[in-house]
Amino acid sequence: MSGTIPIEIGHLVSLQSLILKNNPGLFGWIPTSLGHIHTLSQLGLYQNALSGTIPDIFEHANQIRYINLENNNLYGSIPMNIQKLSKLDTLALANNKFDGIVPVAQLGKTTLKYLSLSGNGFSGMLEHSIILMRTIEHMYLDGNKLKGPIPTEIGALTNLSKCGIPIKSSSVIIIHPGRN
C-alpha cells in the first residue's frame, strides 16, 4: 500500500479496528477525522512511513483500547487527553521521534497494561505519580533521554513483570520478576 490515509476514513463510523502495518510507502499524517469514529477500539498504524504528531482524537474516539504507532517518523508529545481513554490497555510508540515528558499521571487514569516508548527522545524524570499506573504489566522506556533516579513508587506496581528503564542514559536496567 502506498500514499496517504484519506481523511474520508473518518466516515467509517462503524469501524472498530484499523490496522495498517508494514507499508513503507504509506506516508503523511494520521488524519484527525479518526476522532469521528466513536466505535474505534484498535488503532494500529505501525511500520509505515507516517510523520507528524498524534492528533487529538481522544475526545470522541474514547473506546480505543489498543494504539500501536511504532516504527514511523512521528514526533511531538503524547497528548494529555490520552487520559480520556479509560479502557486503553496497550500504548506502543517505540522507535519514532517523540519527545517531552512521559505523562504518567495521565496514563494512570487508563487501564494500561503494556507501554512501549523505547527509542524516542522522551526526557525529564519519571514522576512519582508512576504509582497511579497500577495495572501496568510491561513497561519499556529505554533508548530515551530520561534522567534522575527510578522512583521508589515503582515498587508498588505489583503487576509489573517486564520493565526496561534507562539508568544514567548509558545503561539500561531490565527487570524480569521471578527470574534470577
N, C-alpha and C positions, 0 to 999 in steps of 0.2 A: 504494500500500500504506500502511496506517496501523496504529497500535497499537504493541505491543512485540514483540520477538523472544522467542518462547516458550522456556522452559528445556528443553522436550522436544526441542528441536533437537539436543541432546546425545545423543539416542537414535539418530541417523542415523550409526551407526558406520562406514559405508562412504563417507560424504560426503567428496569430495576438494576441492570448490570451493564456497564460499559467497559469493556476490556479491549484495548488496542495496544498490542505489545509486539516487540521485535520488528519494528518498521523504521529502519534508518532513514527512509525517505519521507517520514511523517514529521513535519516541522510546523513552526508557527506557535501561536499562543493557545492556551487552554481557554475555550470560549466561556464567557460569563453566562451565556444562555443555559449552561448546565444547571444554574440556580433555579430554572423554571421546572425542573424535573423533580417534583416532590417525592416520587417513588424510588428515586435512585438510592441503592444501598451499597453498590460496589462501583468504585472508580479506579480502574487500572489502566494507566497510560504510561507504561514503563518500557525501557529500552527502545526509545524513539529518539528523535532529534528536536523535541519540543523545547521552546525557550519562553522567557517571560516569567511572570510571577504567578503564584497561586491566586486565582481570582476569588474574591469574597463571595462565594456561592452558598455559604452555610446558613444564611438566614432562613431560606425556604427549603433547600435540599438538606433538611436536617435528619433524614433517615439513614444517612451514609454510615455504614459500619466498617468499610474497607476502603482505604486510599493507598494506592501504590503508584508513585510517580518516579521511581528510581531510574537512574541511568539516563538522564536527559540533560538539558542545559538550562534548567530552571534556576532562578535566583530570587533574591529578596528574603523576606522573613515568613515565618509561619503566621497566618492571620490569627489575631487574637480571638476572632469569632469561632475558632475551632472548638471552643468550649460549648457551643450550641449543639455540637454533635454528641449528645449524651450516650448514644449507642455505639460510638466509634470504638472498635477493638483492635484495628490494625492501621498504623500510620508508617509507611515506608517511603522515605525521601532520600535515601542514600545516593551518593555519587552524583550530585548536582553542584550548584554554586550558591546554595542558601547561606545566609549569614544572620547576624543578630543573636539574640538570646534564645535559649531553649525555654519556651513558655510552660514550665512545669505546673504552675498554678492552674493555668487554663486546661492543660492536658489532664490534670487531676479531676476535672469536672466531667470527664468522659469515662468509659469503661475500658480504657486502653489496656490491651494485653501485650501487644507487640509494637515496639518503637524502634525504627531503624533510621538513624540520622547520620551514619558514618560517611566520611568522605565529602564533607561540606566545609563551610567556613564559620560555623557557629562559634561564638566567643562568649567571654564573660565567665562567671562562676555558676555552678549548679546551685540553684536556690534551695534553701531549707524546706521550701514548700514541696519538695520532691516527695515528702511524706504523704501528700494527697494522692499520689499515684498508686493507691493500694492494690489495684487489680493488675498491675504490670507483671508480666512473666518473663519477657525478653526485652532487653534494652541495650542498644548499640549506639554509642556516641563517639567512638574512636575516629581518628582522622579529621578532627576539628581543631579549633583554637581555644578550647576551654582551658581555664586555669583555676588555680586555687585548690583547696582540699576537697576531698569527697565528703559530702555532708554526712554526719553521723546518722541522720534520719534515714539513710538508705537501709539501715539495719531493721527498720520497721516494715520494709517491703517484703513480707514473708512469702509472697507468691513468686518473687523474682528467682528464676532458675538459671538464666544466662544473661551475662552483662559484660559489655566491653566499654570501659571508660578510660580516657587518656589521663596519664599522670605526668606532670611537668612537660607536656607537649612533646616528649621524646620517647616515651614508652607507653605501653597500654597494659592495663590490668584486665584480665579476663576472669570472670567469676563463674564457676560451674558448681553450685552447691551439690553436695553429695559425692563429689569426686575428690580424690587425693592428688 
